[in-house]
């Protein structure tokens, strides 16, 4: 037996519903199986109308819907009011109800309470299985193509965390995004809940838990740098507004790419008052990986065996690659130890001229060299760098390891406050902190001053009259 529930029905003399009546017919359970379909005020009329249209019924009062026993000659589903139902029960089975209005009201209240409890329980359950919403801006970028399998692998956010991907780009890139969407779904990843294409900027970053900002504005030929800076500031102020209004307050934003990463990160930080400053980072792990690769080749070890290389400064501009704290593992030297045994890189690289000249040149030109060989923008190493940051942000960085990250300066190491500067950090308990206990010499601090001057000039040019 199926019946409806309308909690305010008792305010009207003609609106008595079966959900009030049927629970009282406990003595009929030998003949009836009672089932309630409880509906709140706002949903009851829609459900009732749809049900009656489906069965071609009409009604003038709040009805009761019940099912006759077909094996006893019944006609199937019937619809009528309370009186019709009692007449039907009396005629077929010789049964009647003496339930009083007071009891009806009591049962109605119990039904409403049960319904609200069920709604709350469903909401709690859904909150446990809600996917993580990950937005990728400029998703037509080749980096996104390489990043998607990493985001859905379960290694970054946990093996039970489902993700919903949101691919954001301009309308001109919609066909490309649709193709990327189809291919992403073809991965059949058990953790990939959905992939959505977005070209409407006004709804960007809705319910975002993670936002990955890829390259969108690049310096044009014959364009003044200050004009490029202002274009970036204007665009990223719009992004910041959307993030501030549409994303979750706990959102984590990673800015990556080949152009003005520090500046873009800074503009986002300055224009999102509702979100903590440490929610925004510039990805410098790609450059860090390139430096580690050069050292690994020199030492004839795997790149993973070189750790604690620090990238200081302007991620896509002037930087200082610091190997003072770098360690090398599994190096084939006179002293050999277990996998966790390491030696200082500076003790293993005896050619100081190589470190000061060839190494620096190789790191600075590496990306362009690879691009020239593969004939397309780099996506594999860029995606891996972003994935590393997200993995550590959610799962913590390995104990004792130093990670380079573009973060807002608070005056550490004599760096001016209020600019985004790549520094050494560690990730712990879902956040990051600058490793301030490292000793930095005065000669290195002088390098910081030069880089900071460049960043301040970018900032002033971008934000002037903007």
ZALUM-945507 format. One record per residue (C-alpha): residue in one letter; residue number from 1; x, y, z. Coordinates in Angstrom, 3 decimals. Layout:
ZALUM-945507
SITE; type; seq; c1; c2; c3
SITE; A; NUM; X; Y; Z $
...
This chain:
ZALUM-945507
SITE; type; seq; c1; c2; c3
SITE; X; 1; 0.000; 0.000; 0.000 $
SITE; X; 2; 1.487; 3.372; -1.005 $
SITE; X; 3; 0.370; 6.671; 0.415 $
SITE; X; 4; 1.405; 10.306; 0.586 $
SITE; X; 5; 2.191; 12.611; 3.465 $
SITE; X; 6; 1.458; 16.325; 3.583 $
SITE; X; 7; 2.451; 17.690; 7.011 $
SITE; X; 8; 0.195; 20.747; 6.946 $
SITE; X; 9; -2.914; 18.863; 5.870 $
SITE; X; 10; -4.570; 19.242; 9.263 $
SITE; X; 11; -4.887; 22.984; 8.808 $
SITE; X; 12; -7.591; 22.189; 6.279 $
SITE; X; 13; -10.689; 20.205; 7.210 $
SITE; X; 14; -10.842; 18.482; 3.809 $
SITE; X; 15; -7.166; 17.452; 3.600 $
SITE; X; 16; -6.780; 14.208; 5.532 $
SITE; X; 17; -4.126; 11.945; 4.003 $
SITE; X; 18; -3.585; 8.247; 4.064 $
SITE; X; 19; -0.175; 8.520; 5.749 $
SITE; X; 20; -2.132; 9.611; 8.789 $
SITE; X; 21; -4.602; 6.779; 8.532 $
SITE; X; 22; -2.733; 3.721; 7.400 $
SITE; X; 23; -0.152; 3.411; 10.195 $
SITE; X; 24; -3.079; 2.979; 12.600 $
SITE; X; 25; -4.414; -0.047; 10.760 $
SITE; X; 26; -2.020; -2.343; 12.553 $
SITE; X; 27; -4.687; -5.003; 13.014 $
SITE; X; 28; -4.875; -5.361; 9.232 $
SITE; X; 29; -1.275; -6.427; 8.741 $
SITE; X; 30; -2.351; -9.988; 7.973 $
SITE; X; 31; -3.988; -8.632; 4.824 $
SITE; X; 32; -1.985; -5.486; 4.030 $
SITE; X; 33; 1.697; -4.702; 3.647 $
SITE; X; 34; 1.966; -1.067; 4.650 $
SITE; X; 35; 4.494; 1.193; 2.940 $
SITE; X; 36; 4.742; 4.948; 3.351 $
SITE; X; 37; 5.910; 7.425; 0.752 $
SITE; X; 38; 6.551; 10.498; 2.861 $
SITE; X; 39; 6.733; 13.850; 1.060 $
SITE; X; 40; 7.387; 17.315; 2.416 $
SITE; X; 41; 5.133; 20.260; 1.558 $
SITE; X; 42; 7.165; 21.551; -1.357 $
SITE; X; 43; 7.451; 18.124; -2.985 $
SITE; X; 44; 4.066; 16.556; -2.265 $
SITE; X; 45; 1.993; 18.332; -4.928 $
SITE; X; 46; 4.576; 17.728; -7.669 $
SITE; X; 47; 4.768; 14.042; -6.805 $
SITE; X; 48; 0.993; 13.733; -6.602 $
SITE; X; 49; 0.428; 15.462; -9.932 $
SITE; X; 50; 3.045; 13.347; -11.698 $
SITE; X; 51; 1.629; 10.114; -10.238 $
SITE; X; 52; -1.943; 10.956; -11.184 $
SITE; X; 53; -0.964; 12.022; -14.702 $
SITE; X; 54; 0.907; 8.762; -15.181 $
SITE; X; 55; -2.162; 6.732; -14.154 $
SITE; X; 56; -4.703; 9.122; -15.755 $
SITE; X; 57; -6.339; 9.899; -12.460 $
SITE; X; 58; -8.083; 13.080; -11.335 $
SITE; X; 59; -8.764; 14.321; -7.824 $
SITE; X; 60; -10.415; 17.232; -6.026 $
SITE; X; 61; -9.143; 16.585; -2.482 $
SITE; X; 62; -5.931; 15.253; -1.029 $
SITE; X; 63; -6.179; 11.604; -2.120 $
SITE; X; 64; -5.108; 8.211; -0.928 $
SITE; X; 65; -3.565; 5.744; -3.360 $
SITE; X; 66; -3.820; 2.052; -2.602 $
SITE; X; 67; -3.463; -1.306; -4.319 $
SITE; X; 68; -6.065; -4.049; -4.274 $
SITE; X; 69; -5.138; -7.684; -4.150 $
SITE; X; 70; -5.225; -8.786; -7.781 $
SITE; X; 71; -5.589; -12.464; -6.896 $
SITE; X; 72; -8.870; -11.601; -5.156 $
SITE; X; 73; -10.382; -9.905; -8.136 $
SITE; X; 74; -9.063; -6.433; -7.405 $
SITE; X; 75; -8.587; -3.795; -10.081 $
SITE; X; 76; -5.050; -2.839; -9.163 $
SITE; X; 77; -4.252; 0.724; -8.117 $
SITE; X; 78; -7.131; 2.851; -6.922 $
SITE; X; 79; -7.360; 6.503; -5.974 $
SITE; X; 80; -9.818; 8.251; -3.710 $
SITE; X; 81; -10.299; 10.118; -0.493 $
SITE; X; 82; -10.283; 8.817; 3.041 $
SITE; X; 83; -13.978; 7.911; 2.980 $
SITE; X; 84; -13.620; 6.002; -0.282 $
SITE; X; 85; -10.766; 4.010; 1.143 $
SITE; X; 86; -12.729; 3.049; 4.287 $
SITE; X; 87; -15.756; 2.091; 2.179 $
SITE; X; 88; -13.503; -0.065; 0.014 $
SITE; X; 89; -11.969; -1.791; 3.041 $
SITE; X; 90; -15.402; -2.345; 4.603 $
SITE; X; 91; -16.852; -3.748; 1.379 $
SITE; X; 92; -13.998; -6.093; 0.503 $
SITE; X; 93; -12.782; -7.212; 3.900 $
SITE; X; 94; -15.374; -6.126; 6.442 $
SITE; X; 95; -12.786; -3.968; 8.186 $
SITE; X; 96; -13.203; -0.493; 9.590 $
SITE; X; 97; -11.060; 2.032; 11.454 $
SITE; X; 98; -11.985; 3.861; 14.619 $
SITE; X; 99; -8.897; 6.053; 14.632 $
SITE; X; 100; -9.508; 9.465; 16.208 $
SITE; X; 101; -8.241; 12.768; 14.778 $
SITE; X; 102; -5.925; 13.184; 17.767 $
SITE; X; 103; -4.136; 9.963; 16.897 $
SITE; X; 104; -4.006; 10.953; 13.261 $
SITE; X; 105; -2.254; 14.189; 14.198 $
SITE; X; 106; 0.210; 12.314; 16.392 $
SITE; X; 107; 1.092; 9.906; 13.589 $
SITE; X; 108; 1.470; 12.797; 11.151 $
SITE; X; 109; 4.005; 14.433; 13.453 $
SITE; X; 110; 5.877; 11.159; 13.772 $
SITE; X; 111; 5.933; 10.808; 9.997 $
SITE; X; 112; 7.306; 14.325; 9.571 $
SITE; X; 113; 10.002; 13.715; 12.184 $
SITE; X; 114; 10.987; 10.463; 10.496 $
SITE; X; 115; 11.131; 12.144; 7.106 $
SITE; X; 116; 13.384; 14.933; 8.366 $
SITE; X; 117; 15.659; 12.383; 10.024 $
SITE; X; 118; 15.901; 10.429; 6.768 $
SITE; X; 119; 16.756; 13.605; 4.851 $
SITE; X; 120; 19.501; 14.461; 7.361 $
SITE; X; 121; 20.857; 10.910; 7.174 $
SITE; X; 122; 20.920; 11.036; 3.373 $
SITE; X; 123; 22.732; 14.376; 3.432 $
SITE; X; 124; 25.377; 13.019; 5.798 $
SITE; X; 125; 25.864; 9.980; 3.599 $
SITE; X; 126; 26.147; 12.082; 0.462 $
SITE; X; 127; 28.677; 14.361; 2.155 $
SITE; X; 128; 30.900; 11.336; 2.712 $
SITE; X; 129; 30.878; 10.378; -0.946 $
SITE; X; 130; 30.940; 13.845; -2.486 $
SITE; X; 131; 33.771; 13.947; -5.013 $
SITE; X; 132; 36.647; 16.392; -4.847 $
SITE; X; 133; 36.004; 19.121; -7.424 $
SITE; X; 134; 39.182; 19.913; -9.359 $
SITE; X; 135; 39.192; 22.823; -11.811 $
SITE; X; 136; 41.847; 23.218; -14.495 $
SITE; X; 137; 42.011; 26.618; -16.163 $
SITE; X; 138; 43.325; 26.884; -19.734 $
SITE; X; 139; 42.615; 23.160; -19.929 $
SITE; X; 140; 43.464; 23.019; -23.640 $
SITE; X; 141; 47.091; 23.331; -22.514 $
SITE; X; 142; 49.061; 20.145; -23.155 $
SITE; X; 143; 49.902; 19.996; -19.446 $
SITE; X; 144; 46.266; 19.225; -18.650 $
SITE; X; 145; 46.362; 16.253; -21.012 $
SITE; X; 146; 49.262; 14.741; -19.069 $
SITE; X; 147; 47.880; 15.762; -15.685 $
SITE; X; 148; 44.461; 14.107; -15.838 $
SITE; X; 149; 45.685; 10.497; -15.400 $
SITE; X; 150; 47.688; 11.594; -12.349 $
SITE; X; 151; 44.706; 13.383; -10.786 $
SITE; X; 152; 42.518; 10.307; -11.120 $
SITE; X; 153; 45.077; 7.702; -10.032 $
SITE; X; 154; 44.320; 7.858; -6.302 $
SITE; X; 155; 47.950; 8.571; -5.438 $
SITE; X; 156; 47.558; 12.329; -4.947 $
SITE; X; 157; 44.454; 12.612; -2.768 $
SITE; X; 158; 44.004; 9.111; -1.406 $
SITE; X; 159; 42.895; 5.782; -2.801 $
SITE; X; 160; 39.239; 6.341; -1.808 $
SITE; X; 161; 38.821; 9.972; -2.893 $
SITE; X; 162; 36.665; 10.331; -5.984 $
SITE; X; 163; 37.259; 13.361; -8.192 $
SITE; X; 164; 35.154; 15.428; -10.563 $
SITE; X; 165; 37.216; 17.262; -13.162 $
SITE; X; 166; 36.168; 20.650; -14.533 $
SITE; X; 167; 37.915; 21.742; -17.740 $
SITE; X; 168; 37.821; 25.525; -18.206 $
SITE; X; 169; 38.860; 27.431; -21.312 $
SITE; X; 170; 37.550; 29.872; -23.912 $
SITE; X; 171; 34.683; 29.128; -26.297 $
SITE; X; 172; 37.131; 28.734; -29.185 $
SITE; X; 173; 38.637; 25.728; -27.392 $
SITE; X; 174; 35.327; 24.001; -26.676 $
SITE; X; 175; 35.741; 21.267; -29.316 $
SITE; X; 176; 39.199; 20.443; -28.004 $
SITE; X; 177; 37.858; 20.291; -24.446 $
SITE; X; 178; 35.025; 18.003; -25.540 $
SITE; X; 179; 37.575; 15.644; -27.050 $
SITE; X; 180; 39.660; 15.757; -23.882 $
SITE; X; 181; 36.516; 15.052; -21.865 $
SITE; X; 182; 35.752; 11.937; -23.912 $
SITE; X; 183; 39.289; 10.644; -23.637 $
SITE; X; 184; 39.375; 11.261; -19.888 $
SITE; X; 185; 36.196; 9.238; -19.439 $
SITE; X; 186; 37.767; 6.475; -21.556 $
SITE; X; 187; 40.329; 6.037; -18.779 $
SITE; X; 188; 37.568; 4.227; -16.864 $
SITE; X; 189; 39.263; 5.275; -13.641 $
SITE; X; 190; 37.312; 3.996; -10.620 $
SITE; X; 191; 37.930; 7.325; -8.875 $
SITE; X; 192; 36.783; 9.579; -11.724 $
SITE; X; 193; 33.193; 10.616; -11.008 $
SITE; X; 194; 32.688; 13.057; -13.885 $
SITE; X; 195; 34.385; 15.342; -16.400 $
SITE; X; 196; 32.691; 18.642; -17.249 $
SITE; X; 197; 33.559; 21.213; -19.905 $
SITE; X; 198; 33.169; 24.916; -19.053 $
SITE; X; 199; 33.425; 27.945; -21.325 $
SITE; X; 200; 31.262; 30.309; -19.276 $
SITE; X; 201; 33.686; 32.296; -17.139 $
SITE; X; 202; 30.976; 33.583; -14.785 $
SITE; X; 203; 30.444; 30.132; -13.260 $
SITE; X; 204; 34.127; 29.225; -13.110 $
SITE; X; 205; 35.498; 27.505; -9.988 $
SITE; X; 206; 32.073; 26.685; -8.524 $
SITE; X; 207; 32.495; 24.450; -5.443 $
SITE; X; 208; 36.195; 24.065; -6.258 $
SITE; X; 209; 38.368; 22.151; -3.799 $
SITE; X; 210; 41.479; 22.349; -5.991 $
SITE; X; 211; 42.269; 24.827; -8.771 $
SITE; X; 212; 45.174; 24.414; -11.174 $
SITE; X; 213; 45.999; 27.580; -13.099 $
SITE; X; 214; 47.866; 26.888; -16.334 $
SITE; X; 215; 49.371; 29.355; -18.808 $
SITE; X; 216; 46.837; 31.578; -20.539 $
SITE; X; 217; 48.384; 35.015; -21.092 $
SITE; X; 218; 51.767; 35.063; -22.798 $
SITE; X; 219; 53.997; 37.941; -23.701 $
SITE; X; 220; 53.244; 38.947; -27.294 $
SITE; X; 221; 55.872; 39.942; -29.824 $
SITE; X; 222; 56.534; 43.699; -29.784 $
SITE; X; 223; 54.388; 44.081; -26.664 $
SITE; X; 224; 55.712; 46.263; -23.863 $
SITE; X; 225; 56.330; 44.195; -20.736 $
SITE; X; 226; 54.376; 46.628; -18.590 $
SITE; X; 227; 51.348; 46.117; -20.865 $
SITE; X; 228; 51.743; 42.375; -20.513 $
SITE; X; 229; 51.895; 42.741; -16.723 $
SITE; X; 230; 48.699; 44.788; -16.741 $
SITE; X; 231; 46.933; 42.221; -18.925 $
SITE; X; 232; 47.896; 39.556; -16.415 $
SITE; X; 233; 46.746; 41.655; -13.477 $
SITE; X; 234; 43.400; 42.362; -15.134 $
SITE; X; 235; 42.762; 38.724; -16.055 $
SITE; X; 236; 43.840; 37.334; -12.693 $
SITE; X; 237; 41.774; 39.860; -10.777 $
SITE; X; 238; 38.767; 38.402; -12.583 $
SITE; X; 239; 39.898; 34.908; -11.679 $
SITE; X; 240; 40.406; 36.004; -8.076 $
SITE; X; 241; 36.874; 37.427; -7.888 $
SITE; X; 242; 35.416; 34.165; -9.181 $
SITE; X; 243; 37.532; 32.074; -6.815 $
SITE; X; 244; 36.560; 34.256; -3.874 $
SITE; X; 245; 32.835; 34.014; -4.670 $
SITE; X; 246; 32.474; 30.520; -6.151 $
SITE; X; 247; 35.108; 28.221; -4.649 $
SITE; X; 248; 35.092; 26.585; -1.232 $
SITE; X; 249; 36.843; 28.539; 1.507 $
SITE; X; 250; 39.341; 25.710; 1.927 $
SITE; X; 251; 40.261; 25.681; -1.774 $
SITE; X; 252; 43.904; 25.082; -2.713 $
SITE; X; 253; 45.235; 26.880; -5.769 $
SITE; X; 254; 48.398; 25.899; -7.655 $
SITE; X; 255; 49.682; 28.324; -10.295 $
SITE; X; 256; 51.954; 26.755; -12.907 $
SITE; X; 257; 53.403; 27.493; -16.322 $
SITE; X; 258; 56.210; 29.235; -18.173 $
SITE; X; 259; 55.202; 32.873; -17.738 $
SITE; X; 260; 55.022; 35.169; -14.712 $
SITE; X; 261; 53.977; 32.515; -12.185 $
SITE; X; 262; 54.975; 34.649; -9.185 $
SITE; X; 263; 52.996; 37.658; -10.413 $
SITE; X; 264; 49.878; 35.615; -11.154 $
SITE; X; 265; 50.008; 34.015; -7.713 $
SITE; X; 266; 50.414; 37.403; -6.062 $
SITE; X; 267; 47.421; 38.939; -7.871 $
SITE; X; 268; 45.246; 36.026; -6.765 $
SITE; X; 269; 46.393; 36.365; -3.157 $
SITE; X; 270; 45.749; 40.110; -3.054 $
SITE; X; 271; 42.237; 39.860; -4.473 $
SITE; X; 272; 40.704; 36.958; -2.550 $
SITE; X; 273; 39.941; 38.371; 0.909 $
SITE; X; 274; 37.824; 35.371; 1.947 $
SITE; X; 275; 40.571; 32.815; 1.362 $
SITE; X; 276; 43.781; 32.320; 3.345 $
SITE; X; 277; 47.004; 33.451; 1.695 $
SITE; X; 278; 48.629; 30.061; 2.187 $
SITE; X; 279; 45.959; 28.551; -0.084 $
SITE; X; 280; 47.860; 29.913; -3.112 $
SITE; X; 281; 51.223; 28.610; -4.291 $
SITE; X; 282; 53.407; 28.929; -7.348 $
SITE; X; 283; 54.752; 25.648; -8.697 $
SITE; X; 284; 58.550; 25.699; -8.858 $
SITE; X; 285; 59.057; 21.937; -8.647 $
SITE; X; 286; 59.384; 21.676; -12.441 $
SITE; X; 287; 62.458; 23.918; -12.390 $
SITE; X; 288; 63.701; 22.070; -9.328 $
SITE; X; 289; 63.351; 18.776; -11.217 $
SITE; X; 290; 65.284; 20.156; -14.165 $
SITE; X; 291; 68.141; 21.166; -11.852 $
SITE; X; 292; 68.130; 17.776; -10.160 $
SITE; X; 293; 68.266; 16.119; -13.579 $
SITE; X; 294; 71.422; 18.036; -14.543 $
SITE; X; 295; 73.113; 17.088; -11.282 $
SITE; X; 296; 72.042; 13.459; -11.665 $
SITE; X; 297; 73.588; 13.288; -15.121 $
SITE; X; 298; 76.802; 14.734; -13.778 $
SITE; X; 299; 76.890; 12.195; -10.940 $
SITE; X; 300; 75.640; 9.296; -13.069 $
SITE; X; 301; 72.670; 8.498; -10.799 $
SITE; X; 302; 68.901; 8.481; -11.281 $
SITE; X; 303; 67.262; 11.902; -10.928 $
SITE; X; 304; 65.250; 10.654; -7.955 $
SITE; X; 305; 68.569; 10.117; -6.162 $
SITE; X; 306; 69.247; 13.876; -5.964 $
SITE; X; 307; 67.249; 15.693; -3.306 $
SITE; X; 308; 67.054; 19.013; -1.453 $
SITE; X; 309; 67.941; 21.262; -4.377 $
SITE; X; 310; 66.371; 24.669; -3.697 $
SITE; X; 311; 64.999; 27.069; -6.282 $
SITE; X; 312; 64.941; 30.601; -4.890 $
SITE; X; 313; 63.231; 33.603; -6.447 $
SITE; X; 314; 61.203; 34.314; -9.556 $
SITE; X; 315; 60.075; 30.915; -10.857 $
SITE; X; 316; 59.783; 32.003; -14.483 $
SITE; X; 317; 62.338; 34.798; -14.281 $
SITE; X; 318; 65.552; 35.312; -12.323 $
SITE; X; 319; 66.275; 32.446; -9.973 $
SITE; X; 320; 69.077; 31.112; -7.849 $
SITE; X; 321; 69.453; 27.330; -7.817 $
SITE; X; 322; 71.013; 26.448; -4.489 $
SITE; X; 323; 72.828; 23.105; -4.102 $
SITE; X; 324; 74.340; 23.837; -0.697 $
SITE; X; 325; 71.868; 21.505; 1.040 $
SITE; X; 326; 71.531; 18.997; -1.824 $
SITE; X; 327; 72.123; 15.304; -1.103 $
SITE; X; 328; 72.772; 12.411; -3.461 $
SITE; X; 329; 71.590; 8.857; -2.738 $
SITE; X; 330; 72.889; 5.578; -4.202 $
SITE; X; 331; 75.999; 7.315; -5.508 $
SITE; X; 332; 78.689; 4.876; -6.594 $
SITE; X; 333; 81.537; 6.206; -4.483 $
SITE; X; 334; 84.166; 4.750; -2.187 $
SITE; X; 335; 81.606; 4.735; 0.624 $
SITE; X; 336; 78.454; 2.747; -0.079 $
SITE; X; 337; 75.524; 2.418; 2.279 $
SITE; X; 338; 71.848; 1.428; 2.498 $
SITE; X; 339; 69.178; 3.220; 0.387 $
SITE; X; 340; 68.709; 5.926; 3.017 $
SITE; X; 341; 72.433; 6.752; 3.091 $
SITE; X; 342; 73.322; 9.996; 1.300 $
SITE; X; 343; 76.302; 12.226; 0.621 $
SITE; X; 344; 76.382; 16.033; 0.104 $
SITE; X; 345; 76.317; 16.901; -3.598 $
SITE; X; 346; 79.019; 19.510; -3.093 $
SITE; X; 347; 81.333; 16.793; -1.780 $
SITE; X; 348; 80.733; 14.666; -4.858 $
SITE; X; 349; 80.918; 17.366; -7.565 $
SITE; X; 350; 84.509; 18.553; -7.482 $
SITE; X; 351; 84.250; 20.753; -10.559 $
SITE; X; 352; 83.222; 24.091; -9.054 $
SITE; X; 353; 83.534; 25.839; -12.417 $
SITE; X; 354; 80.923; 23.465; -13.837 $
SITE; X; 355; 78.588; 24.249; -10.957 $
SITE; X; 356; 79.001; 27.990; -11.327 $
SITE; X; 357; 78.749; 28.206; -15.120 $
SITE; X; 358; 77.770; 25.153; -17.156 $
SITE; X; 359; 75.243; 23.914; -14.608 $
SITE; X; 360; 73.512; 27.297; -14.413 $
SITE; X; 361; 73.439; 27.656; -18.200 $
SITE; X; 362; 72.108; 24.120; -18.644 $
SITE; X; 363; 69.280; 24.646; -16.154 $
SITE; X; 364; 68.259; 27.983; -17.649 $
SITE; X; 365; 68.227; 26.653; -21.225 $
SITE; X; 366; 66.970; 23.144; -20.537 $
SITE; X; 367; 63.280; 23.786; -21.137 $
SITE; X; 368; 63.841; 25.509; -24.457 $
SITE; X; 369; 66.249; 22.774; -25.522 $
SITE; X; 370; 63.655; 20.071; -24.857 $
SITE; X; 371; 60.907; 22.075; -26.580 $
SITE; X; 372; 63.063; 22.382; -29.685 $
SITE; X; 373; 63.571; 18.622; -29.749 $
SITE; X; 374; 59.972; 17.533; -29.155 $
SITE; X; 375; 58.478; 20.368; -31.232 $
SITE; X; 376; 55.694; 21.135; -28.764 $
SITE; X; 377; 55.275; 22.704; -25.301 $
SITE; X; 378; 56.373; 20.553; -22.389 $
SITE; X; 379; 53.548; 18.738; -20.677 $
SITE; X; 380; 54.944; 15.651; -19.028 $
SITE; X; 381; 57.383; 17.280; -16.610 $
SITE; X; 382; 54.998; 20.192; -15.961 $
SITE; X; 383; 52.187; 17.794; -15.034 $
SITE; X; 384; 54.490; 15.755; -12.798 $
SITE; X; 385; 55.616; 18.925; -11.011 $
SITE; X; 386; 52.021; 19.975; -10.298 $
SITE; X; 387; 51.146; 16.454; -9.166 $
SITE; X; 388; 54.093; 16.438; -6.768 $
SITE; X; 389; 52.922; 19.649; -5.108 $
SITE; X; 390; 49.335; 18.389; -4.762 $
SITE; X; 391; 50.483; 15.003; -3.467 $
SITE; X; 392; 52.614; 16.576; -0.765 $
SITE; X; 393; 49.929; 19.148; 0.068 $
SITE; X; 394; 47.448; 16.369; 0.824 $
SITE; X; 395; 49.733; 13.536; 1.908 $
SITE; X; 396; 52.714; 15.476; 3.438 $
SITE; X; 397; 56.227; 15.657; 2.018 $
SITE; X; 398; 58.788; 12.998; 3.000 $
SITE; X; 399; 60.451; 13.647; 6.313 $
SITE; X; 400; 63.648; 15.648; 5.971 $
SITE; X; 401; 63.108; 16.601; 2.322 $
SITE; X; 402; 63.171; 20.193; 1.106 $
SITE; X; 403; 60.625; 21.256; -1.524 $
SITE; X; 404; 60.801; 24.488; -3.546 $
SITE; X; 405; 57.534; 26.452; -3.656 $
SITE; X; 406; 56.464; 29.959; -4.632 $
SITE; X; 407; 54.803; 31.458; -1.560 $
SITE; X; 408; 53.985; 34.876; -0.155 $
SITE; X; 409; 56.938; 36.369; 1.685 $
SITE; X; 410; 56.683; 37.394; 5.324 $
SITE; X; 411; 60.216; 38.703; 5.481 $
SITE; X; 412; 62.021; 35.367; 5.793 $
SITE; X; 413; 65.714; 35.379; 4.810 $
SITE; X; 414; 65.578; 39.170; 4.394 $
SITE; X; 415; 63.205; 38.889; 1.428 $
SITE; X; 416; 60.786; 41.863; 1.242 $
SITE; X; 417; 57.281; 41.176; 2.493 $
SITE; X; 418; 54.332; 41.111; 0.131 $
SITE; X; 419; 55.887; 39.435; -2.914 $
SITE; X; 420; 55.676; 35.805; -4.023 $
SITE; X; 421; 59.129; 34.241; -3.821 $
SITE; X; 422; 60.203; 30.638; -4.356 $
SITE; X; 423; 61.587; 29.284; -1.082 $
SITE; X; 424; 62.285; 25.971; 0.667 $
SITE; X; 425; 59.208; 24.510; 2.376 $
SITE; X; 426; 57.951; 21.328; 3.965 $
SITE; X; 427; 54.384; 20.024; 3.795 $
SITE; X; 428; 52.775; 18.809; 6.978 $
SITE; X; 429; 49.179; 18.120; 8.090 $
SITE; X; 430; 47.594; 19.559; 4.979 $
SITE; X; 431; 49.581; 22.781; 4.954 $
SITE; X; 432; 53.093; 24.024; 4.223 $
SITE; X; 433; 55.676; 26.001; 6.139 $
SITE; X; 434; 58.848; 27.769; 5.121 $
SITE; X; 435; 61.993; 26.048; 6.433 $
SITE; X; 436; 63.457; 29.089; 8.138 $
SITE; X; 437; 66.134; 27.192; 10.077 $
SITE; X; 438; 68.364; 26.909; 7.006 $
SITE; X; 439; 71.480; 29.028; 7.196 $
SITE; X; 440; 71.823; 31.392; 4.250 $
SITE; X; 441; 75.020; 33.352; 3.681 $
SITE; X; 442; 75.238; 37.077; 2.996 $
SITE; X; 443; 76.367; 36.456; -0.575 $
SITE; X; 444; 73.159; 34.503; -1.234 $
SITE; X; 445; 71.054; 37.197; 0.400 $
SITE; X; 446; 72.578; 39.691; -2.015 $
SITE; X; 447; 71.256; 37.505; -4.838 $
SITE; X; 448; 67.844; 37.608; -3.174 $
SITE; X; 449; 67.883; 41.398; -3.243 $
SITE; X; 450; 68.454; 41.457; -7.000 $
SITE; X; 451; 65.645; 38.959; -7.621 $
SITE; X; 452; 63.313; 40.766; -5.212 $
SITE; X; 453; 63.892; 44.018; -7.069 $
SITE; X; 454; 62.774; 42.333; -10.284 $
SITE; X; 455; 59.627; 40.984; -8.604 $
SITE; X; 456; 58.758; 44.347; -7.036 $
SITE; X; 457; 59.095; 46.002; -10.444 $
SITE; X; 458; 56.760; 43.410; -11.973 $
SITE; X; 459; 54.289; 43.982; -9.172 $
SITE; X; 460; 54.373; 47.780; -9.467 $
SITE; X; 461; 54.033; 47.700; -13.258 $
SITE; X; 462; 51.154; 45.227; -13.129 $
SITE; X; 463; 49.141; 46.937; -10.425 $
SITE; X; 464; 49.699; 50.527; -11.448 $
SITE; X; 465; 46.365; 52.096; -12.484 $
SITE; X; 466; 44.837; 48.598; -12.599 $
